[in-house]
Amino acid sequence: MSQQVSPRGTFLKIADAVRAKIESDPEMTELPSAAELMRDHGVSRGVALRTFDALQEQGIAEPVPGGRWRVIRSDRREDRRPLAHRIAEVITTDGLEVGALFPSASALAVRFDSSRPTVSKALDKLEAAGLLSASHQGKPRTVLALPDREERSSP
């Protein structure tokens, strides 16, 4: 029997299965490991990691120190947008202009109840997008550009 490639993406199908398991088990607090997803679904590590990314973007899971992933229950899902989008919104909500100092990764970690490494990755994305300057030791980030309307309203 030949297997056909899924037009939707294997990682999305696995994410759907994990989400269904989370919804059916209110006691579930941690996602399976990448190794468990690989074994249970017969996929590569890359597919397992893309599954975690999809669940994070959907606001269902978040990474925790040690390489594991925690389930986010609906009472903690105020804003389901990726962290980079929420951090970019700080420019508008705080009324920052081009050239203004941007809050530190530590301050943002507290503000968004996230780990500092996770915030740093989101800040790297904003640097790559040209919104923020790079941070160097002793030199804080500054706003290089204001987010356009589409970035502010994207889900």
Disulfide bonds with the S-S distance in Angstrom:
none
